[in-house]
């Protein structure tokens, strides 16, 4: 029962900080799977019933109903339904400058990518509504709101210190306002009167990333958004995102999206069309399907 699927939708950009790329749900046939494939956006699946397997980071994990998994940007993964008890699941893909921070607030990261979620019924309904709203003539704002709602169901017991998360939010806000400048851990230490070790520890405990990793991801995600939505040259985007050297910018961008900036822009333009439920998975390549 293939229901809905989207590729990159360059017109869906009401919120460049966090935006939807694709969504759908499926009751899989035995052994039905996807991959291995690398995507240029994050992808989350929620298992409603049945069983399946995820192959990622050279490991194979068995998963059941009530569990979910994150496939991060730029990571090769394969997943497939159990032969005797195939899973039914829903999914959505997302990207944006805040995407890494958002998933960290649900206890997720590139290497901590499995989770539990509350209320299969509510999650299922939420994704079904997201699919409806994300249609060509749908309501972009409602689709985004459903994505935020679904995040609230992930890892319900996870929490971080309010004081610590408030401080990290202030540092992150500073990074996002000055990311095109020469920001270092030393400059952050001086700005917030904290030691280097304190800043590093707070970042790792709160969002499971170092300050340098967050700055890099924010700059690269911002660059990807400019490539999606503007005609700015790669050279201009490099400067706007805080990189001094073009070769270094291309190398850093490729390390996240596994494409050069120019190749990424061409990919987005090629895969900007949305497909409706009449499209069969057999008509599409693994690169295009969830």
C-alpha positions as a printed NumPy array, in Angstrom:
array([[  0.   ,   0.   ,   0.   ],
       [  2.315,   2.749,  -1.242],
       [  0.629,   5.959,  -0.181],
       [  2.686,   9.088,  -0.769],
       [  6.196,  10.209,  -1.329],
       [  8.102,  13.416,  -2.027],
       [ 11.545,  14.262,  -3.214],
       [ 13.237,  17.611,  -2.572],
       [ 10.619,  20.358,  -2.784],
       [ 12.487,  23.629,  -3.29 ],
       [  9.241,  25.638,  -3.086],
       [  8.435,  24.405,   0.419],
       [ 10.498,  26.965,   2.281],
       [  8.338,  28.975,   4.662],
       [ 10.786,  28.14 ,   7.442],
       [ 14.401,  27.674,   6.271],
       [ 15.451,  26.855,   9.834],
       [ 13.477,  23.591,   9.776],
       [ 11.466,  22.35 ,   6.821],
       [  9.861,  19.22 ,   5.467],
       [ 11.391,  17.387,   2.497],
       [  9.183,  14.297,   2.191],
       [  6.636,  12.286,   4.157],
       [  4.463,   9.217,   3.845],
       [  3.374,   5.882,   5.285],
       [  3.349,   2.318,   4.052],
       [  2.166,  -1.169,   4.964],
       [  5.141,  -3.129,   3.615],
       [  5.235,  -6.475,   1.859],
       [  7.476,  -9.181,   3.39 ],
       [ 11.15 ,  -8.377,   2.848],
       [ 10.339,  -5.029,   1.22 ],
       [ 13.179,  -2.555,   1.719],
       [ 15.202,   0.434,   0.559],
       [ 18.884,   1.094,   0.181],
       [ 21.651,   1.185,   0.805],
       [ 21.43 ,   4.862,  -0.134],
       [ 22.788,   8.204,   1.108],
       [ 20.38 ,  11.143,   1.395],
       [ 20.964,  14.878,   1.621],
       [ 18.408,  15.284,   4.419],
       [ 17.501,  13.641,   7.731],
       [ 14.904,  10.863,   7.639],
       [ 12.859,   9.509,  10.564],
       [ 10.691,   6.366,  10.563],
       [  8.058,   5.33 ,  13.121],
       [  7.129,   1.627,  13.269],
       [  3.392,   1.124,  13.877],
       [  3.274,  -2.679,  13.749],
       [  5.357,  -5.657,  12.703],
       [  9.123,  -6.012,  12.55 ],
       [ 12.072,  -5.06 ,  10.375],
       [ 15.791,  -4.444,  10.242],
       [ 18.012,  -1.395,   9.866],
       [ 21.569,  -1.654,   8.523],
       [ 23.602,   1.426,   9.463],
       [ 27.146,   2.155,  10.7  ],
       [ 28.165,  -1.451,   9.875],
       [ 25.522,  -2.807,  12.257],
       [ 22.194,  -4.548,  11.716],
       [ 19.46 ,  -3.742,  14.245],
       [ 16.134,  -5.565,  14.664],
       [ 13.225,  -3.188,  15.35 ],
       [  9.618,  -3.598,  16.49 ],
       [  6.407,  -1.611,  16.826],
       [  6.774,   1.452,  19.054],
       [ 10.367,   1.997,  17.988],
       [ 11.756,   4.403,  15.443],
       [ 15.005,   5.28 ,  13.756],
       [ 16.795,   8.335,  12.415],
       [ 18.927,   8.157,   9.281],
       [ 21.108,  11.29 ,   9.418],
       [ 22.157,  13.436,   6.503],
       [ 24.994,  11.9  ,   4.496],
       [ 24.855,   8.448,   6.143],
       [ 24.458,   5.263,   4.092],
       [ 21.65 ,   3.028,   5.369],
       [ 19.439,   0.14 ,   4.309],
       [ 16.209,  -1.054,   5.928],
       [ 13.797,  -3.851,   5.138],
       [ 10.659,  -5.517,   6.479],
       [ 10.659,  -8.853,   8.273],
       [  9.792, -11.831,   6.064],
       [  7.147, -13.272,   8.407],
       [  5.857, -10.162,  10.222],
       [  6.512,  -7.148,   7.934],
       [  6.314,  -3.734,   9.447],
       [  3.951,  -0.86 ,   8.815],
       [  5.531,   2.528,   9.293],
       [  5.294,   6.253,   8.694],
       [  8.154,   8.583,   7.877],
       [  9.176,  12.136,   7.207],
       [ 12.356,  13.712,   5.886],
       [ 13.514,  17.14 ,   6.981],
       [ 16.377,  19.594,   6.763],
       [ 17.227,  23.172,   7.728],
       [ 19.668,  25.157,   9.799],
       [ 18.084,  24.096,  13.117],
       [ 17.596,  20.424,  12.247],
       [ 20.541,  19.106,  14.264],
       [ 19.582,  21.15 ,  17.304],
       [ 15.96 ,  19.985,  17.107],
       [ 16.816,  16.279,  17.016],
       [ 19.313,  16.73 ,  19.853],
       [ 16.516,  18.06 ,  22.061],
       [ 14.814,  14.693,  21.61 ],
       [ 17.946,  12.82 ,  22.623],
       [ 18.949,  11.941,  19.062],
       [ 22.161,  12.392,  17.11 ],
       [ 23.981,  10.781,  14.2  ],
       [ 25.269,   7.987,  16.437],
       [ 22.313,   7.802,  18.826],
       [ 19.681,   7.235,  16.197],
       [ 17.201,   4.728,  17.703],
       [ 14.271,   5.808,  19.859],
       [ 10.945,   4.917,  21.408],
       [  7.826,   6.983,  20.849],
       [  4.516,   7.458,  22.605],
       [  1.049,   6.748,  21.24 ],
       [  1.244,   4.855,  17.969],
       [ -2.298,   6.015,  17.194],
       [ -1.507,   9.71 ,  17.6  ],
       [  1.741,   9.448,  15.664],
       [  0.046,   7.577,  12.818],
       [ -2.743,  10.142,  12.584],
       [ -0.232,  12.99 ,  12.696],
       [  1.768,  11.63 ,   9.768],
       [ -1.397,  10.951,   7.765],
       [ -2.408,  14.586,   8.283],
       [  1.12 ,  15.731,   7.409],
       [  0.891,  13.843,   4.102],
       [ -2.424,  15.538,   3.356],
       [ -1.133,  19.009,   4.205],
       [  2.118,  18.544,   2.292],
       [  0.354,  18.056,  -1.042],
       [  0.866,  20.404,  -3.948],
       [ -2.106,  22.532,  -2.907],
       [ -1.763,  21.813,   0.791],
       [ -1.175,  23.978,   3.818],
       [  2.541,  24.471,   4.438],
       [  2.068,  25.89 ,   7.922],
       [ -0.041,  22.945,   9.076],
       [  2.482,  20.459,   7.663],
       [  5.258,  22.141,   9.657],
       [  3.098,  22.17 ,  12.797],
       [  2.523,  18.419,  12.448],
       [  6.272,  17.871,  12.228],
       [  6.768,  19.729,  15.514],
       [  3.96 ,  17.706,  17.093],
       [  5.609,  14.444,  16.058],
       [  8.918,  15.523,  17.569],
       [  7.137,  15.853,  20.913],
       [  6.334,  12.108,  20.849],
       [  9.976,  11.003,  20.444],
       [ 11.843,   9.746,  23.529],
       [  9.211,  11.108,  25.955],
       [ 11.411,  10.556,  29.024],
       [ 14.366,  12.504,  27.641],
       [ 15.104,  15.836,  29.259],
       [ 17.997,  18.227,  29.799],
       [ 18.726,  20.741,  32.532],
       [ 16.659,  23.882,  31.981],
       [ 19.503,  26.126,  33.162],
       [ 22.024,  24.357,  30.927],
       [ 19.735,  24.26 ,  27.891],
       [ 18.926,  27.967,  28.394],
       [ 22.636,  28.772,  28.367],
       [ 23.23 ,  26.639,  25.283],
       [ 20.313,  28.377,  23.553],
       [ 21.981,  31.724,  24.25 ],
       [ 25.299,  30.501,  22.834],
       [ 23.557,  28.991,  19.821],
       [ 21.707,  32.251,  19.214],
       [ 25.033,  34.073,  19.301],
       [ 26.524,  31.585,  16.809],
       [ 23.541,  31.963,  14.492],
       [ 23.796,  35.757,  14.578],
       [ 27.583,  35.781,  13.968],
       [ 28.199,  32.545,  12.044],
       [ 29.697,  34.424,   9.061],
       [ 32.372,  35.87 ,  11.35 ],
       [ 35.502,  34.246,  12.756],
       [ 33.904,  32.436,  15.706],
       [ 36.173,  30.26 ,  17.864],
       [ 35.724,  28.417,  21.145],
       [ 38.025,  31.051,  22.67 ],
       [ 35.767,  33.889,  21.504],
       [ 32.715,  32.057,  22.87 ],
       [ 34.524,  31.571,  26.193],
       [ 35.19 ,  35.301,  26.442],
       [ 31.662,  36.258,  25.355],
       [ 29.94 ,  34.035,  27.939],
       [ 32.607,  34.036,  30.665],
       [ 33.004,  30.256,  30.543],
       [ 36.036,  28.048,  30.176],
       [ 36.649,  26.116,  26.969],
       [ 36.017,  22.842,  28.792],
       [ 32.707,  24.112,  30.207],
       [ 31.412,  25.15 ,  26.78 ],
       [ 32.502,  21.868,  25.233],
       [ 30.921,  19.814,  28.041],
       [ 27.625,  21.761,  27.959],
       [ 27.328,  21.301,  24.195],
       [ 28.066,  17.584,  24.34 ],
       [ 25.638,  16.989,  27.225],
       [ 22.835,  19.092,  25.757],
       [ 22.974,  18.54 ,  22.01 ],
       [ 25.615,  15.786,  21.664],
       [ 27.832,  17.951,  19.461],
       [ 30.917,  20.035,  20.052],
       [ 30.69 ,  23.825,  19.467],
       [ 32.884,  23.417,  16.381],
       [ 30.625,  20.69 ,  14.987],
       [ 27.525,  22.805,  15.56 ],
       [ 29.082,  25.85 ,  13.866],
       [ 30.139,  23.744,  10.877],
       [ 26.705,  22.123,  10.537],
       [ 24.942,  25.469,  10.837],
       [ 27.151,  27.07 ,   8.191],
       [ 26.765,  24.116,   5.802],
       [ 22.997,  23.864,   6.328],
       [ 22.689,  27.611,   5.717],
       [ 24.737,  27.219,   2.549],
       [ 22.47 ,  24.383,   1.398],
       [ 19.429,  26.582,   1.931],
       [ 20.981,  29.393,  -0.135],
       [ 21.755,  26.893,  -2.88 ],
       [ 18.124,  25.716,  -2.803],
       [ 16.46 ,  29.101,  -2.781],
       [ 18.738,  31.663,  -4.454],
       [ 20.823,  32.161,  -7.576],
       [ 23.854,  33.3  ,  -5.592],
       [ 27.168,  32.026,  -6.89 ],
       [ 29.026,  29.343,  -4.942],
       [ 31.769,  31.901,  -4.282],
       [ 29.271,  34.37 ,  -2.788],
       [ 27.628,  31.649,  -0.674],
       [ 31.037,  30.582,   0.582],
       [ 31.709,  34.098,   1.892],
       [ 28.18 ,  34.571,   3.26 ],
       [ 28.545,  31.392,   5.323],
       [ 31.836,  32.277,   6.961],
       [ 34.314,  30.338,   4.822],
       [ 37.46 ,  32.088,   3.611],
       [ 38.726,  29.418,   1.263],
       [ 36.627,  28.008,  -1.606],
       [ 38.354,  24.622,  -1.627],
       [ 37.775,  24.234,   2.107],
       [ 34.102,  25.218,   1.694],
       [ 33.593,  22.63 ,  -1.051],
       [ 35.359,  19.981,   1.035],
       [ 33.293,  20.761,   4.15 ],
       [ 30.044,  20.837,   2.17 ],
       [ 30.856,  17.501,   0.556],
       [ 31.577,  15.946,   3.972],
       [ 27.948,  16.614,   4.999],
       [ 25.943,  16.268,   1.778],
       [ 28.252,  13.969,  -0.2  ],
       [ 27.976,  16.362,  -3.138],
       [ 29.757,  19.514,  -4.138],
       [ 27.716,  22.737,  -3.775],
       [ 27.193,  22.92 ,  -7.555],
       [ 26.156,  19.269,  -7.759],
       [ 23.778,  19.776,  -4.812],
       [ 22.075,  22.705,  -6.563],
       [ 21.594,  20.62 ,  -9.722],
       [ 20.203,  17.76 ,  -7.635],
       [ 17.659,  20.017,  -5.981],
       [ 16.48 ,  21.419,  -9.304],
       [ 16.167,  17.926, -10.77 ],
       [ 14.247,  16.509,  -7.802],
       [ 11.911,  19.39 ,  -7.035],
       [  8.727,  17.745,  -8.3  ],
       [  6.232,  16.178,  -5.922],
       [  4.708,  12.814,  -6.786],
       [  1.148,  11.8  ,  -5.912],
       [ -0.133,   8.43 ,  -4.765],
       [ -0.566,   7.123,  -8.302],
       [  3.223,   6.829,  -8.705],
       [  4.458,   3.3  ,  -8.141],
       [  7.73 ,   2.602,  -6.292],
       [  8.822,   0.563,  -9.314],
       [  8.916,   3.785, -11.346],
       [ 11.466,   5.374,  -9.034],
       [ 15.111,   4.841,  -8.18 ],
       [ 16.471,   4.203,  -4.687],
       [ 17.925,   7.744,  -4.728],
       [ 14.417,   9.179,  -5.106],
       [ 12.446,   7.032,  -2.67 ],
       [ 12.387,   7.407,   1.093]])
